[in-house]
């Protein structure tokens, strides 16, 4: 088969040496022109604009993976920080509650010390440990007993006034029956007028009974101990009158009263030693 007359599809062009020379000359010219005149800047900008979509497509998976990793890392860090903040908040809340309790106890102790300094009787500061087993007996247990010289019958006061009387003494503790107990009676008088009466506990509160209907008594009158029984010192606040009702034909007033606030909330109390409740000293043998 003769290939002499077969047309060639490849143009041979210049020789390789000439091609190399032209390429070198063009490269040097472009380098010098770009360095001196900045001829390639428009070309670079156009090329960067043209290639930007391709670069974005190539970098999208890597960028998405990085963002996802940062997102999960941020979520984990935020959860840990949130847990730390919640723990800190709980601790601060507990400390704040404890601080408020200590502040109240300090204020109560200051009031008790001031009351102790004002009273002429000997007194002993005691702390309330717990309430009695029977919730309807209205009794409390204090942390002082026979070891501190307490005896049954001593009046017990709080920062607001009389709250009860010692009814049972143990070696290390003592039982205090509150004035709101149904078996307690306290001789009182109206501080404003001096009218004497008996204040009865009825299990959760106190009330005046058998006060004549013509007695001078109004809402807001303060009831204090009269001191005529020799057990409770005179002048101790016990209650305040909240209601006075005079019914036609009745021989006695119907009086409602509210005991001092310390009966329900007292943490520290004073056991007063009036000297009237102690047993007589034994007579020496001849």
C-alpha positions in Angstrom: 0.0 0.0 0.0 1.4 3.4 -1.0 1.2 6.1 1.7 3.2 8.7 -0.3 0.1 10.7 -1.5 -1.9 10.3 1.8 -2.6 13.7 3.3 -1.1 14.4 6.7 -3.5 15.5 9.5 -0.6 16.9 11.7 1.0 20.2 10.9 4.7 20.0 11.6 5.2 23.8 12.1 8.5 25.3 13.2 11.3 23.2 14.5 11.6 22.4 18.2 14.6 24.6 18.7 12.8 27.6 17.3 9.8 26.8 19.4 11.9 26.7 22.6 13.5 30.0 21.7 10.2 31.7 21.1 8.8 30.3 24.3 11.8 31.6 26.3 11.6 35.0 24.7 7.8 35.3 25.4 8.3 34.2 29.0 11.0 36.7 29.6 9.0 39.4 28.0 5.9 38.6 30.1 8.1 38.5 33.2 9.6 41.8 32.5 6.3 43.4 31.5 4.6 42.0 34.6 7.3 43.2 36.9 7.6 46.7 35.3 4.2 47.4 34.0 1.8 44.9 35.7 0.6 43.5 32.5 -0.6 40.2 34.0 -2.8 41.7 36.8 -6.0 41.9 34.7 -5.3 38.3 33.5 -4.9 37.1 37.1 -8.1 38.8 38.3 -10.0 37.4 35.4 -8.6 33.9 36.0 -9.4 34.1 39.7 -13.0 35.1 39.0 -13.3 32.3 36.5 -11.8 29.7 38.8 -13.7 30.8 42.0 -16.7 28.5 41.4 -14.4 25.6 40.9 -12.4 26.4 44.1 -15.7 26.7 46.0 -16.9 23.3 44.8 -13.5 21.7 45.7 -13.3 23.3 49.2 -17.0 22.9 50.1 -16.8 19.3 51.5 -13.7 20.2 53.6 -15.3 23.5 54.8 -18.6 21.7 55.7 -16.7 19.1 57.7 -14.8 21.8 59.6 -18.0 23.7 60.4 -19.7 20.5 61.5 -16.8 19.6 63.8 -16.8 23.1 65.2 -20.5 23.0 65.8 -20.4 19.8 67.7 -17.4 21.0 69.7 -19.3 24.2 70.6 -22.3 22.2 71.6 -20.3 20.0 73.9 -18.5 23.0 75.4 -21.8 24.8 75.9 -23.3 21.8 77.6 -20.3 21.5 80.0 -20.3 25.2 80.7 -24.1 25.1 81.3 -23.7 22.2 83.7 -20.9 24.0 85.6 -23.1 27.2 85.8 -26.0 25.2 87.1 -23.9 23.5 89.8 -22.4 26.9 90.8 -25.9 28.4 90.9 -27.1 25.6 93.2 -24.1 26.0 95.5 -24.6 29.8 95.6 -28.3 29.3 96.4 -27.4 26.9 99.2 -24.8 29.3 100.6 -27.3 32.2 100.3 -29.9 30.3 102.2 -27.4 29.3 104.8 -26.2 32.9 105.1 -29.8 34.1 105.6 -30.3 31.5 108.3 -27.1 32.5 110.1 -28.1 36.1 109.8 -31.5 35.4 111.4 -29.9 33.4 114.1 -27.4 36.2 114.8 -30.2 38.8 115.0 -32.1 36.5 117.3 -29.1 36.0 119.6 -28.5 39.8 119.7 -32.1 40.3 120.7 -31.9 37.6 123.3 -28.7 39.1 124.8 -30.4 42.5 124.9 -33.4 41.0 126.6 -31.1 39.1 129.0 -29.4 42.4 129.9 -32.7 44.1 130.6 -34.1 41.4 132.9 -33.2 41.5 136.5 -33.8 37.8 137.0 -31.0 35.2 136.3 -31.5 33.6 133.0 -30.0 30.8 130.9 -29.7 30.8 127.1 -30.8 27.6 125.5 -31.4 26.3 121.9 -34.5 24.6 120.8 -33.6 21.1 119.6 -37.0 19.9 118.3 -40.7 19.9 118.9 -42.6 17.3 121.0 -43.6 14.0 119.6 -47.3 14.9 119.8 -47.9 17.7 117.3 -51.1 18.7 119.3 -49.3 19.0 122.6 -47.4 22.2 121.6 -44.2 21.4 123.4 -40.5 22.0 122.6 -37.3 20.4 123.8 -34.3 22.6 124.7 -30.6 21.7 125.0 -30.3 22.5 128.7 -31.4 20.4 131.7 -30.5 19.4 135.2 -26.8 19.8 134.4 -27.4 23.5 133.8 -29.5 24.0 137.0 -33.0 24.1 135.3 -36.0 23.0 137.4 -39.7 22.5 136.5 -41.8 25.6 136.6 -39.3 28.1 135.3 -40.8 30.5 132.7 -39.3 30.5 129.2 -39.2 33.7 127.1 -38.2 34.6 123.6 -37.2 37.9 122.0 -40.9 38.9 121.7 -42.1 37.8 125.1 -43.3 34.8 127.1 -43.6 31.6 125.1 -44.0 28.8 127.8 -42.9 27.1 131.0 -40.6 24.3 131.8 -42.7 21.3 132.7 -40.2 18.4 132.7 -36.4 18.4 133.2 -34.0 15.7 132.1 -30.3 15.4 132.8 -29.3 17.1 129.5 -32.6 18.4 128.1 -35.8 20.0 129.3 -39.4 20.1 128.0 -41.1 23.4 127.6 -44.9 23.6 127.3 -45.9 26.5 125.2 -48.6 29.0 126.3 -50.8 27.8 123.4 -51.1 24.4 125.0 -54.7 23.7 126.1 -53.6 23.0 129.7 -51.6 26.3 130.1 -53.0 29.3 132.0 -51.1 32.5 132.5 -52.2 35.4 134.8 -52.1 38.5 132.6 -53.2 42.1 132.7 -54.0 44.7 130.0 -50.9 46.8 129.7 -53.0 50.0 128.9 -55.5 49.8 131.7 -54.1 47.3 134.2 -57.2 45.1 134.1 -56.2 41.6 135.2 -57.4 38.3 133.7 -56.4 34.8 132.9 -55.1 33.8 129.5 -55.9 30.2 128.5 -54.3 28.2 125.8 -56.7 26.2 123.7 -54.3 24.1 121.5 -52.8 26.3 118.9 -53.7 29.7 120.3 -54.7 31.7 123.4 -57.8 33.5 124.5 -59.1 35.5 127.4 -62.0 34.0 129.3 -64.3 35.3 132.1 -63.6 38.9 131.5 -66.5 41.1 132.5 -68.5 42.6 129.7 -67.9 46.1 131.0 -64.1 45.8 131.1 -62.1 48.4 129.2 -60.6 46.4 126.4 -60.1 47.3 122.7 -58.5 45.7 119.7 -54.7 46.1 119.8 -54.3 46.0 123.6 -51.2 44.1 124.6 -51.5 41.5 127.3 -48.5 41.1 129.7 -47.9 38.9 132.7 -49.3 40.4 135.9 -46.8 38.7 138.2 -49.5 37.9 140.9 -48.8 34.1 140.8 -45.1 34.4 141.7 -44.2 32.2 138.8 -44.1 34.6 135.8 -42.3 37.9 136.3 -44.5 40.9 135.7 -44.4 42.8 132.4 -43.6 39.9 130.0 -45.6 40.3 126.7 -47.8 37.3 126.1 -50.4 38.2 123.5 -52.2 41.0 121.7 -56.0 41.4 121.4 -57.3 40.9 117.9 -61.1 40.9 118.4 -63.5 42.1 121.1 -67.2 41.2 121.0 -69.9 42.3 123.4 -73.1 40.2 123.0 -76.3 41.6 124.5 -77.2 39.7 127.7 -73.8 38.0 128.0 -71.9 38.3 131.3 -68.4 38.0 129.7 -66.6 39.4 126.8 -65.7 37.2 123.8 -62.1 38.0 123.2 -59.7 36.7 120.5 -56.0 37.2 120.9 -52.8 36.3 119.1 -49.8 35.1 121.0 -46.3 36.6 120.6 -44.6 35.7 117.4 -41.8 33.8 119.1 -44.1 31.0 120.1 -44.1 29.7 116.5 -40.6 30.5 115.3 -38.2 30.8 118.3 -34.8 29.1 117.8 -33.2 30.4 121.0 -34.9 31.0 124.4 -34.2 32.2 127.9 -35.1 30.2 130.9 -35.7 32.7 133.7 -34.8 31.9 137.3 -37.3 33.8 139.5 -36.4 31.8 142.6 -40.0 30.9 143.2 -39.8 27.5 141.5 -36.8 26.1 143.2 -37.3 23.6 146.0 -36.3 24.8 149.5 -32.8 24.1 150.6 -32.4 21.1 153.0 -32.1 22.1 156.6 -28.7 21.1 158.2 -28.8 18.3 160.7 -28.0 19.2 164.3 
